Amino acid sequence: MTDQTARVEEDGQEAQARPSEQAQTAAPSTTLEREHAEMKDRLLRTLAEMENLRKRTEREIADSRLYSVTSFARDLLVVADNMRRALEAVTPELRNTAESGVKALIDGIELTERELLKALEKNGVRQFTPQGEKFDPNLHQAMFEIPDASVPAGSVVQVVQPGYMIGDRVLRPALVGVSKGGPKTAPSAPSNDNAKSAREPASKS
C-alpha cells in the first residue's frame, strides 16, 4: 500500500468520524436548551403565583380591617335609630316654643347624631336613604305597598328606616314603602258610528 493510498483511507475514516462527533456535541446542547426553557417556565410560574398570593393577602388584610367592626357597627345602629326617633318626635311647633334648656338638649342630640354618623363613616360604614330610587331587593326591604299613579311601580316612595353599607356589603337594608303604580289605562271603546260602520258591509259601486 502506498503512502498516498494510506492517507486517503485515513481521511475517509476521519470524515466518517466527524458526523458522529458533531451529533454527540449537539445532543448535550439541545438538552441544556430544553432544561433552560423548563427552568425559565417554572420560574415565571412561581413568580406569577407569588404575585397572586401577595395580592390575595393584601386583599384579605384590607377586608379584615374593614369588616372586623361589623358586629360593633351593627350595635351602634340601634343608638343612631333611637336618636333619630327622639328628634323626629320633636315637632316644629314644640321646637319653636321650647325653653332654652330644651332647645339646647335638642341641639345636643342633633350634634351627637352627626358625630356618630361621622365616626361610622370614618370606619367604612355609610348611611343611605333610597327615596325615589327603584326598589332593589339586595339593598331594600319592602314593608308595604302604596298606590301612587304618579310614579312607576316598584319605586321607593317612603323610607321607614335608612339603610347602612359597610364597604361594598349591606350592613342593614333600608326599610321602605314601595309604589304599586297607577292602574293600566283600558283601551278606549269604539264610538257608535264607528261600530255601526264596521258592522255594515261596504256598498257596491
N, CA and C of each residue as an Amber inpcrd file, in Angstrom:
protein
   615
   0.8830000  -1.1940000   0.0000000   0.0000000   0.0000000   0.0000000
   0.9080000   1.2280000   0.0000000   0.6190000   2.1460000  -0.8790000
   1.4350000   3.3530000  -0.9990000   1.0430000   4.3370000   0.0720000
   1.9410000   5.3110000   0.2850000   1.6440000   6.3670000   1.2870000
   0.4150000   7.1620000   0.8910000   0.2330000   7.4070000  -0.4060000
  -0.9200000   8.2030000  -0.8580000  -2.2080000   7.4680000  -0.5760000
  -2.2100000   6.1280000  -0.8020000  -3.4150000   5.3340000  -0.5380000
  -3.7320000   5.3110000   0.9420000  -2.7020000   5.2520000   1.7720000
  -2.9090000   5.2390000   3.2260000  -3.5220000   6.5320000   3.6950000
  -3.0230000   7.6760000   3.1340000  -3.5720000   8.9670000   3.5460000
  -5.0310000   9.0980000   3.1550000  -5.4270000   8.5800000   1.9740000
  -6.8130000   8.6480000   1.5160000  -7.7040000   7.8710000   2.4590000
  -7.2420000   6.6930000   2.8960000  -8.0520000   5.8880000   3.8040000
  -8.2110000   6.5790000   5.1540000  -7.1050000   7.1980000   5.6350000
  -7.1990000   7.9170000   6.9150000  -8.1590000   9.0890000   6.8240000
  -8.1080000   9.8100000   5.6900000  -9.0320000  10.9460000   5.5050000
 -10.4810000  10.4670000   5.4930000 -10.7240000   9.3280000   4.8600000
 -12.0810000   8.7830000   4.8180000 -12.5790000   8.4030000   6.1920000
 -11.6720000   7.7940000   7.0040000 -12.0720000   7.4230000   8.3540000
 -12.3680000   8.6500000   9.2060000 -11.5540000   9.7080000   9.0420000
 -11.8100000  10.9430000   9.7890000 -13.1340000  11.5730000   9.3690000
 -13.4600000  11.5280000   8.0720000 -14.7180000  12.1080000   7.5790000
 -15.9070000  11.3610000   8.1290000 -15.7500000  10.0040000   8.2700000
 -16.8450000   9.2340000   8.8370000 -17.0010000   9.4900000  10.3410000
 -15.9220000   9.8240000  11.0110000 -15.9780000  10.0450000  12.4590000
 -16.5590000  11.4070000  12.8040000 -16.4200000  12.4220000  11.9050000
 -16.8680000  13.7860000  12.2230000 -18.3780000  13.8750000  12.4810000
 -19.2720000  13.2720000  11.6540000 -20.7190000  13.3820000  11.9230000
 -21.0970000  12.8410000  13.2870000 -20.5070000  11.7250000  13.6910000
 -20.8550000  11.1700000  14.9950000 -20.3850000  12.0930000  16.1080000
 -19.1840000  12.7010000  15.9300000 -18.7090000  13.6600000  16.9410000
 -19.6080000  14.8770000  17.0010000 -20.0740000  15.3740000  15.8390000
 -20.9790000  16.5290000  15.8230000 -22.3100000  16.1820000  16.4900000
 -22.8060000  14.9690000  16.2680000 -24.0660000  14.5520000  16.8850000
 -23.9170000  14.4890000  18.3920000 -22.7630000  13.9550000  18.8610000
 -22.5420000  13.8850000  20.3040000 -22.4430000  15.2760000  20.9060000
 -21.8650000  16.2290000  20.1420000 -21.7520000  17.6000000  20.6420000
 -23.1050000  18.2880000  20.6450000 -23.9470000  18.0360000  19.6290000
 -25.2450000  18.7010000  19.5090000 -26.2280000  18.1890000  20.5410000
 -26.1470000  16.9260000  20.9220000 -27.1110000  16.3490000  21.8540000
 -27.0710000  17.0470000  23.2110000 -25.9130000  17.2230000  23.8530000
 -25.8940000  17.9490000  25.1280000 -26.4020000  19.3740000  24.9990000
 -26.0920000  20.0340000  23.8740000 -26.5530000  21.4090000  23.6800000
 -28.0770000  21.4730000  23.6480000 -28.7150000  20.5340000  22.9260000
 -30.1790000  20.5010000  22.8710000 -30.7710000  20.2220000  24.2400000
 -30.1600000  19.3300000  24.9920000 -30.6430000  19.0110000  26.3370000
 -30.5630000  20.2280000  27.2540000 -29.4500000  20.9620000  27.1750000
 -29.2940000  22.1600000  28.0040000 -30.3290000  23.2180000  27.6480000
 -30.6000000  23.3930000  26.3660000 -31.6020000  24.3790000  25.9580000
 -32.9860000  23.9970000  26.4750000 -33.3170000  22.7120000  26.3950000
 -34.6120000  22.2610000  26.8870000 -34.7270000  22.4590000  28.4020000
 -33.6550000  22.1020000  29.1190000 -33.6800000  22.2930000  30.5690000
 -33.7620000  23.7800000  30.9250000 -33.0860000  24.6130000  30.1450000
 -33.1410000  26.0550000  30.3880000 -34.5610000  26.5870000  30.1800000
 -35.2420000  26.1320000  29.1290000 -36.6170000  26.5630000  28.8650000
 -37.5620000  26.1050000  29.9670000 -37.3450000  24.8650000  30.4500000
 -38.1970000  24.3560000  31.5330000 -37.9770000  25.1430000  32.8160000
 -36.7280000  25.4500000  33.1440000 -36.4440000  26.2180000  34.3530000
 -37.0130000  27.6320000  34.2510000 -36.9370000  28.2230000  33.0650000
 -37.4890000  29.5660000  32.8630000 -39.0020000  29.5520000  33.0350000
 -39.6440000  28.5190000  32.4950000 -41.0930000  28.3930000  32.6250000
 -41.5010000  28.2230000  34.0920000 -40.7610000  27.3850000  34.8110000
 -41.0470000  27.1860000  36.2400000 -40.8660000  28.4790000  37.0260000
 -39.8180000  29.2250000  36.6810000 -39.5510000  30.4860000  37.3790000
 -40.6770000  31.4820000  37.1410000 -41.1270000  31.5780000  35.8910000
 -42.2180000  32.5090000  35.5750000 -43.5040000  32.1140000  36.2860000
 -43.7770000  30.8130000  36.3290000 -44.9750000  30.3390000  37.0270000
 -44.8900000  30.6460000  38.5270000 -43.7220000  30.4430000  39.1060000
 -43.5320000  30.7160000  40.5300000 -43.7090000  32.1980000  40.8330000
 -43.1500000  33.0450000  39.9710000 -43.2940000  34.4850000  40.1620000
 -44.7540000  34.9040000  40.0600000 -45.4910000  34.3310000  39.0920000
 -46.9060000  34.6550000  38.9410000 -47.7060000  34.2050000  40.1700000
 -47.4080000  33.0100000  40.6710000 -48.1000000  32.5230000  41.8670000
 -47.7850000  33.3900000  43.0830000 -46.5440000  33.8260000  43.2190000
 -46.1780000  34.6850000  44.3340000 -46.8810000  36.0300000  44.2450000
 -47.0250000  36.5700000  43.0380000 -47.7140000  37.8470000  42.8540000
 -49.1990000  37.7120000  43.1970000 -49.8120000  36.6110000  42.7570000
 -51.2180000  36.3730000  43.0940000 -51.4000000  36.2080000  44.6040000
 -50.4650000  35.5110000  45.2360000 -50.5280000  35.3270000  46.6820000
 -50.3840000  36.6540000  47.4110000 -49.4980000  37.5170000  46.9140000
 -49.3090000  38.8150000  47.5430000 -50.5820000  39.6620000  47.4480000
 -51.1990000  39.6830000  46.2560000 -52.4250000  40.4640000  46.0770000
 -53.5570000  39.9030000  46.9360000 -53.6780000  38.5770000  46.9700000
 -54.7400000  37.9750000  47.7690000 -54.5450000  38.2660000  49.2550000
 -53.2960000  38.2220000  49.7130000 -53.0270000  38.5150000  51.1180000
 -53.3480000  39.9610000  51.4510000 -52.9640000  40.8860000  50.5670000
 -53.2830000  42.2980000  50.7930000 -54.7850000  42.5190000  50.8310000
 -55.5230000  41.8490000  49.9410000 -56.9860000  41.9970000  49.9150000
 -57.6120000  41.4320000  51.1870000 -57.1140000  40.2840000  51.6560000
 -57.6570000  39.6910000  52.8740000 -57.3660000  40.5590000  54.0990000
 -56.1790000  41.1810000  54.1340000 -55.8490000  42.0640000  55.2520000
 -56.7560000  43.2900000  55.2420000 -56.9640000  43.8720000  54.0320000
 -57.8420000  45.0380000  53.9330000 -59.2720000  44.6900000  54.3320000
 -59.7660000  43.5320000  53.8840000 -61.1280000  43.1150000  54.2530000
 -61.2320000  42.8810000  55.7540000 -60.1800000  42.2930000  56.3270000
 -60.1980000  42.0390000  57.7680000 -60.2650000  43.3350000  58.5540000
 -59.5180000  44.3340000  58.1120000 -59.5490000  45.6310000  58.7950000
 -60.9040000  46.2980000  58.6500000 -61.4860000  46.2000000  57.4620000
 -62.7470000  46.8930000  57.1960000 -63.9240000  46.2120000  57.8790000
 -64.0110000  44.8870000  57.7400000 -65.1960000  44.1790000  58.2100000
 -65.0640000  43.6630000  59.6440000 -63.9310000  43.9300000  60.2940000
 -63.7760000  43.4800000  61.6760000 -64.6920000  44.2400000  62.6270000
 -65.1740000  45.4230000  62.2070000 -66.0340000  46.2380000  63.0680000
 -67.5140000  46.0010000  62.7670000 -67.8240000  44.9610000  61.9940000
 -69.2080000  44.7470000  61.5740000 -70.1550000  44.5970000  62.7530000
 -69.8320000  43.7250000  63.6940000 -70.7140000  43.4880000  64.8390000
 -70.8460000  44.7480000  65.6890000 -69.7430000  45.4280000  65.9200000
 -69.7760000  46.6550000  66.7280000 -70.5960000  47.7320000  66.0310000
 -70.4040000  47.8790000  64.7190000 -71.1550000  48.8900000  63.9680000
 -72.6470000  48.5770000  63.9780000 -72.9940000  47.3050000  63.8500000
 -74.4160000  46.9300000  63.8650000 -75.0580000  47.2720000  65.2160000
 -74.3060000  47.1340000  66.3100000 -74.8250000  47.5120000  67.6210000
 -75.0150000  49.0260000  67.7220000 -74.1280000  49.7970000  67.1090000
 -74.2360000  51.2460000  67.1770000 -75.4260000  51.7680000  66.3680000
 -75.8790000  51.0030000  65.3860000 -77.0200000  51.4530000  64.5960000
 -78.2710000  51.6000000  65.4580000 -78.3930000  50.7910000  66.4880000
 -79.5300000  50.9080000  67.4060000 -79.4990000  52.2680000  68.1010000
 -78.3010000  52.7260000  68.4740000 -78.1550000  54.0320000  69.1100000
 -78.5390000  55.1340000  68.1200000 -78.0850000  55.0160000  66.8910000
 -78.4240000  56.0080000  65.8720000 -79.9260000  56.0400000  65.6150000
 -80.5630000  54.8710000  65.5860000 -82.0160000  54.8230000  65.3780000
 -82.7610000  55.5110000  66.5120000 -82.3470000  55.2860000  67.7490000
 -83.0230000  55.8980000  68.8960000 -82.8680000  57.4160000  68.8930000
 -81.7040000  57.8830000  68.4950000 -81.5110000  59.3320000  68.3830000
 -82.4150000  59.9300000  67.3190000 -82.5280000  59.2460000  66.1940000
 -83.3640000  59.7390000  65.1130000 -84.8350000  59.7600000  65.5350000
 -85.2910000  58.7240000  66.2520000 -86.6830000  58.7000000  66.7250000
 -86.9410000  59.8350000  67.7140000 -85.9790000  60.0960000  68.5820000
 -86.1430000  61.1800000  69.5510000 -86.2600000  62.5300000  68.8460000
 -85.4600000  62.7380000  67.8030000 -85.5100000  64.0080000  67.0750000
 -86.7900000  64.1310000  66.2620000 -87.2550000  63.0280000  65.6930000
 -88.4900000  63.0800000  64.9160000 -89.7120000  63.3000000  65.7960000
 -89.6070000  62.9730000  67.0680000 -90.7280000  63.2010000  67.9900000
 -90.8960000  64.6700000  68.3270000 -89.8700000  65.4780000  68.0570000
 -89.9370000  66.9050000  68.3390000 -90.5510000  67.6130000  67.1350000
 -91.7520000  68.1000000  67.2910000 -92.4340000  68.8010000  66.2010000
 -91.8510000  70.2000000  66.0420000 -92.0170000  70.8070000  64.8600000
 -91.5370000  72.1930000  64.6920000 -92.1630000  73.1570000  65.6840000
 -93.4410000  72.9600000  66.0190000 -94.0880000  73.8430000  66.9900000
 -93.4380000  73.7230000  68.3540000 -93.1540000  72.4670000  68.7620000
 -92.5100000  72.2550000  70.0560000 -91.1200000  72.8530000  70.0760000
 -90.4140000  72.7400000  68.9690000 -89.0580000  73.2870000  68.9050000
 -89.0900000  74.8070000  69.0320000 -90.0830000  75.4330000  68.3910000
 -90.1620000  76.8950000  68.4140000 -90.5920000  77.4350000  69.7760000
 -91.4440000  76.6840000  70.4640000 -91.9680000  77.1730000  71.7500000
 -91.2020000  76.6300000  72.9410000 -90.2050000  75.7810000  72.7010000
 -89.4800000  75.1640000  73.8140000 -88.6020000  76.1850000  74.5380000
 -88.3580000  75.9370000  75.7980000 -87.4680000  76.7820000  76.5840000
 -86.0300000  76.5980000  76.1170000 -85.1780000  77.4900000  76.5470000
 -83.7850000  77.4660000  76.1010000 -83.0910000  76.1660000  76.4980000
 -83.4260000  75.6350000  77.6760000 -82.8050000  74.3950000  78.1150000
 -83.2090000  73.2180000  77.2440000 -84.4800000  73.1670000  76.8330000
 -84.9600000  72.0860000  75.9700000 -84.3420000  72.2170000  74.5770000
 -84.2540000  73.4510000  74.0790000 -83.6280000  73.6570000  72.7700000
 -82.1620000  73.2180000  72.7870000 -81.4740000  73.5210000  73.8790000
 -80.0710000  73.0960000  73.9870000 -79.9660000  71.5740000  74.0040000
 -80.9250000  70.9190000  74.6500000 -80.9310000  69.4580000  74.6720000
 -81.1500000  68.8960000  73.2670000 -82.0850000  69.4820000  72.5300000
 -82.3500000  69.0220000  71.1560000 -81.1240000  69.2360000  70.2760000
 -80.5050000  70.4120000  70.4060000 -79.2900000  70.6900000  69.6210000
 -78.1750000  69.7020000  69.9780000 -78.0780000  69.3400000  71.2500000
 -77.0510000  68.3880000  71.6600000 -77.2830000  67.0070000  71.0730000
 -78.5430000  66.5880000  71.0020000 -78.8590000  65.2890000  70.3970000
 -78.5220000  65.2980000  68.9070000 -78.8670000  66.3860000  68.2170000
 -78.5420000  66.5010000  66.7900000 -77.0340000  66.4560000  66.5630000
 -76.2840000  67.1690000  67.4010000 -74.8240000  67.1640000  67.2770000
 -74.2640000  65.7740000  67.5250000 -74.7950000  65.0880000  68.5230000
 -74.3220000  63.7270000  68.8260000 -74.6210000  62.7780000  67.6770000
 -75.7870000  62.9310000  67.0550000 -76.1350000  62.0870000  65.9160000
 -75.1740000  62.3160000  64.7550000 -74.8710000  63.5760000  64.4770000
 -73.9410000  63.8720000  63.3780000 -72.5580000  63.2950000  63.6520000
 -72.0840000  63.4350000  64.8810000 -70.7650000  62.9080000  65.2280000
 -70.7460000  61.3840000  65.1440000 -71.8520000  60.7550000  65.5360000
 -71.9200000  59.2930000  65.4570000 -71.8570000  58.8280000  64.0080000
 -72.5900000  59.4990000  63.1110000 -72.5580000  59.1200000  61.6970000
 -71.1740000  59.3660000  61.0960000 -70.4960000  60.4310000  61.5360000
 -69.1390000  60.6910000  61.0600000 -68.1840000  59.5890000  61.5200000
 -68.3360000  59.1620000  62.7700000 -67.4700000  58.1040000  63.2900000
 -67.7100000  56.7990000  62.5440000 -68.9720000  56.4940000  62.2450000
 -69.2720000  55.2850000  61.4780000 -68.6830000  55.3800000  60.0760000
 -68.8430000  56.5480000  59.4580000 -68.3260000  56.7160000  58.0910000
 -66.8070000  56.6240000  58.0640000 -66.1600000  57.1030000  59.1140000
 -64.6970000  57.0230000  59.2090000 -64.2400000  55.5800000  59.2240000
 -65.0680000  54.6870000  59.7470000 -64.7300000  53.2660000  59.8220000
 -65.3950000  52.4500000  58.7210000 -65.7980000  53.1120000  57.6370000
 -66.2940000  52.4140000  56.4520000 -67.7770000  52.1320000  56.4510000
 -68.5440000  52.6660000  57.4140000 -69.9890000  52.4380000  57.4820000
 -70.6920000  53.6860000  56.9570000 -71.5070000  53.5150000  55.9310000
 -72.1570000  54.6460000  55.2660000 -73.6630000  54.4650000  55.2750000
 -74.3770000  55.5340000  55.6270000 -75.8390000  55.5140000  55.6290000
 -76.3610000  55.8450000  54.2320000 -77.4460000  55.1960000  53.8170000
 -78.0700000  55.5500000  52.5370000 -79.5930000  55.5770000  52.7030000
 -80.2100000  56.5550000  52.0290000 -81.6560000  56.7480000  52.0630000
 -82.1690000  56.7030000  50.6330000 -82.7900000  55.6070000  50.2020000
 -83.1320000  55.4100000  48.7770000 -84.4570000  56.0320000  48.3550000
 -84.7640000  57.2200000  48.8510000 -86.0170000  57.8680000  48.4930000
 -86.0480000  58.1490000  46.9800000 -87.1150000  57.6870000  46.3090000
 -87.2730000  57.9290000  44.8820000 -86.5150000  56.9770000  43.9860000
 -85.7430000  56.0650000  44.5480000 -84.9890000  55.1230000  43.7400000
 -85.8320000  53.8910000  43.4000000 -85.3570000  53.1200000  42.4420000
 -86.0290000  51.8710000  42.1010000 -85.7600000  50.8460000  43.2000000
 -86.7890000  50.0820000  43.5520000 -86.6500000  49.0920000  44.6150000
 -85.6330000  48.0260000  44.2190000 -84.6850000  47.7740000  45.1250000
 -83.6450000  46.7730000  44.9120000 -83.6860000  45.7980000  46.0900000
 -84.0960000  44.5500000  45.8620000 -84.1940000  43.6020000  46.9800000
 -82.8550000  43.3110000  47.6430000 -81.7420000  43.6210000  46.9780000
 -80.4310000  43.4170000  47.5850000 -80.0810000  44.5110000  48.5900000
 -80.7440000  45.6700000  48.4670000 -80.4390000  46.8100000  49.3300000
 -81.6180000  47.2370000  50.1940000 -82.8330000  46.9110000  49.7590000
 -84.0230000  47.4080000  50.4390000 -84.8930000  46.2440000  50.9170000
 -85.6660000  46.5270000  51.9530000 -86.6490000  45.5680000  52.4530000
 -88.0160000  46.2550000  52.4190000 -88.9070000  45.7260000  51.5820000
 -90.2310000  46.3330000  51.4170000 -91.1030000  46.0070000  52.6310000
 -91.6950000  47.0540000  53.2180000 -92.5720000  46.8760000  54.3670000
 -94.0470000  46.9120000  53.9660000 -94.3610000  47.6920000  52.9510000
 -95.7460000  47.8190000  52.4880000 -95.7250000  48.4240000  51.0940000
 -96.8790000  48.3920000  50.4410000 -97.0570000  48.9910000  49.1230000
 -97.9940000  50.1860000  49.2320000 -97.7150000  51.2100000  48.4120000
 -98.5060000  52.4370000  48.4140000 -99.0160000  52.6790000  47.0040000
-100.3330000  52.7010000  46.7880000-100.8460000  53.0300000  45.4500000
-100.5000000  54.4730000  45.1000000 -99.8000000  54.6590000  44.0120000
 -99.3910000  56.0020000  43.5860000 -99.2470000  55.9860000  42.0700000
-100.1870000  56.6430000  41.4010000-100.1760000  56.6460000  39.9390000
 -99.1500000  57.6120000  39.3630000 -98.5620000  58.4640000  40.2080000
 -97.6340000  59.4820000  39.7060000 -96.2170000  58.9540000  39.5270000
 -95.9260000  57.7710000  40.0350000 -94.5760000  57.2120000  39.9190000
 -94.6740000  55.7990000  39.3670000 -93.6130000  55.3210000  38.7410000
 -93.6420000  53.9430000  38.2090000 -93.7560000  52.9230000  39.3370000
 -94.3490000  51.8110000  39.0200000 -94.4590000  50.7330000  40.0090000
 -93.0680000  50.2450000  40.3960000 -92.9140000  49.9210000  41.6740000
 -91.6210000  49.4450000  42.1490000 -90.6710000  50.5350000  42.5630000
 -91.1710000  51.7660000  42.7270000 -90.3220000  52.8650000  43.1810000
 -90.4400000  53.0170000  44.6930000 -89.3470000  53.4470000  45.3230000
 -89.3560000  53.6930000  46.7670000 -89.9740000  55.0680000  47.0010000
 -91.1550000  55.0810000  47.6320000 -91.8510000  56.3460000  47.8710000
 -91.7990000  56.7600000  49.3370000 -91.3540000  55.8740000  50.2110000
 -91.2290000  56.2250000  51.6250000 -90.1260000  55.3810000  52.2530000
 -89.2560000  56.0470000  53.0210000 -88.1770000  55.3680000  53.7270000
 -88.5440000  55.3280000  55.2060000 -88.8580000  54.1510000  55.6980000
 -89.2140000  53.9850000  57.1020000 -87.9660000  54.0300000  57.9810000
 -86.8930000  53.4240000  57.4870000 -85.6430000  53.3840000  58.2490000
 -84.4860000  53.3470000  57.2670000 -83.4970000  54.2370000  57.3970000
 -82.3860000  54.2490000  56.4430000 -81.5610000  52.9640000  56.5240000
 -80.8880000  52.6610000  55.4340000 -80.0120000  51.5010000  55.4030000
 -78.5650000  51.9040000  55.6100000 -77.7170000  50.9060000  55.8070000
 -76.2920000  51.1540000  56.0360000 -75.4650000  50.1450000  55.2430000
 -74.3750000  50.6370000  54.6670000 -73.4000000  49.8120000  53.9620000
 -72.0980000  49.8160000  54.7450000 -71.3960000  48.6950000  54.7200000
 -70.0300000  48.6430000  55.2430000 -69.1490000  48.1490000  54.1000000
 -68.3160000  49.0400000  53.6100000 -67.5690000  48.7240000  52.3880000
 -68.5440000  48.5700000  51.2420000 -68.4790000  47.4330000  50.5490000
 -69.4160000  47.1590000  49.4680000 -70.4590000  46.1270000  49.8790000
 -70.6380000  45.9130000  51.1810000 -71.6190000  44.9620000  51.6780000
 -72.7430000  45.6960000  52.4050000 -73.9070000  45.0570000  52.4340000
 -75.0530000  45.6310000  53.1370000 -74.9470000  45.2720000  54.6140000
 -74.8120000  46.3000000  55.4500000 -74.8110000  46.0710000  56.8870000
 -76.2440000  45.9230000  57.3940000 -77.1420000  46.7630000  56.8580000
 -78.5560000  46.6540000  57.1880000 -79.3510000  47.2340000  56.0340000
 -80.3340000  46.4930000  55.4960000 -81.1230000  47.0350000  54.3860000
 -82.0380000  48.1590000  54.8540000 -82.3790000  49.0270000  53.9360000
 -83.3080000  50.1060000  54.2450000 -84.7330000  49.5620000  54.2410000
 -85.5290000  49.9670000  55.2210000 -86.9340000  49.5800000  55.2860000
 -87.7410000  50.6290000  54.5240000 -88.4720000  50.1930000  53.5150000
 -89.0880000  51.1500000  52.5970000 -90.5310000  50.7640000  52.2940000
 -91.2730000  51.7590000  51.8070000 -92.5860000  51.5530000  51.2170000
 -92.4670000  51.6940000  49.7150000 -93.0810000  50.7870000  48.9790000
 -92.9090000  50.7070000  47.5240000 -94.2300000  51.0380000  46.8400000
 -94.1420000  51.7760000  45.7320000 -95.3390000  52.1560000  44.9970000
 -95.8490000  50.9920000  44.1520000 -97.1760000  50.9150000  44.0870000
 -97.8050000  49.9220000  43.2140000 -97.9830000  50.4780000  41.8030000
 -97.9170000  51.8070000  41.6730000 -98.1120000  52.4240000  40.3630000
 -99.5830000  52.5540000  40.0450000 -99.8830000  53.4100000  39.1040000
-101.2690000  53.6270000  38.7140000-101.8250000  52.4680000  37.9060000
-103.1410000  52.3300000  37.8460000-103.7320000  51.2480000  37.0540000
-103.4830000  51.4640000  35.5770000-103.3960000  50.3700000  34.8450000
-103.1990000  50.4600000  33.4040000-104.4540000  51.0270000  32.7470000
-104.2680000  51.9130000  31.8010000-105.4110000  52.5250000  31.1220000
-106.0550000  51.4990000  30.2100000-107.3950000  51.3830000  30.3130000
-108.1140000  50.4340000  29.4700000-108.2210000  50.9740000  28.0640000
-108.2280000  50.1130000  27.0410000-108.3630000  50.6000000  25.6590000
-109.7210000  51.2610000  25.4650000-109.7260000  52.3900000  24.7410000
-110.9620000  53.1600000  24.5350000-111.9330000  52.3760000  23.6640000
-113.2320000  52.4040000  24.0630000-114.2600000  51.6890000  23.3030000
-114.5820000  52.4460000  22.0230000-114.8500000  51.7630000  20.9340000
-115.1710000  52.4610000  19.6810000-116.5070000  53.1680000  19.8050000
-116.6510000  54.2950000  19.1150000-117.8980000  55.0530000  19.1500000
-118.9910000  54.2870000  18.4140000-120.2560000  54.6970000  18.6340000
-121.3940000  54.0110000  17.9980000-121.3240000  54.0860000  16.4870000
-120.9260000  55.2530000  15.9630000-120.8550000  55.4020000  14.4960000
-119.8060000  54.4690000  13.9110000-118.6320000  54.3860000  14.6070000
-117.5710000  53.5070000  14.1010000-117.9860000  52.0510000  14.1950000
-118.6750000  51.6930000  15.2890000-119.1080000  50.3130000  15.4380000
-120.1480000  49.9540000  14.3870000-121.0780000  50.9170000  14.0830000
-122.1070000  50.6620000  13.0870000-121.5100000  50.4860000  11.7160000
-120.5560000  51.3610000  11.3540000-119.9210000  51.2580000  10.0380000
-119.1150000  49.9920000   9.8960000-118.5690000  49.5370000  11.0260000
-117.7790000  48.3060000  10.9700000-118.6630000  47.0960000  10.7350000
-119.9690000  47.1680000  11.2390000-120.8550000  46.0320000  11.0720000
-121.5060000  46.0100000   9.6860000-121.7070000  47.1990000   9.0740000
-122.3890000  47.2740000   7.7690000-121.4180000  46.8820000   6.6640000
-121.8820000  46.1070000   5.6640000-120.9950000  45.7500000   4.5530000
-120.7870000  46.9500000   3.6580000-119.7010000  46.9640000   2.9670000
-119.4020000  48.0800000   2.0540000-120.3880000  48.0960000   0.9090000
-120.8910000  49.2930000   0.4890000-121.8660000  49.4050000  -0.6010000
-121.1940000  49.1230000  -1.9270000-121.9830000  48.4810000  -2.8240000
-121.4330000  48.1700000  -4.1550000-121.4800000  49.4110000  -5.0140000
-120.5070000  49.6510000  -5.8090000-120.4650000  50.7880000  -6.7100000
-121.2010000  50.4730000  -7.9790000
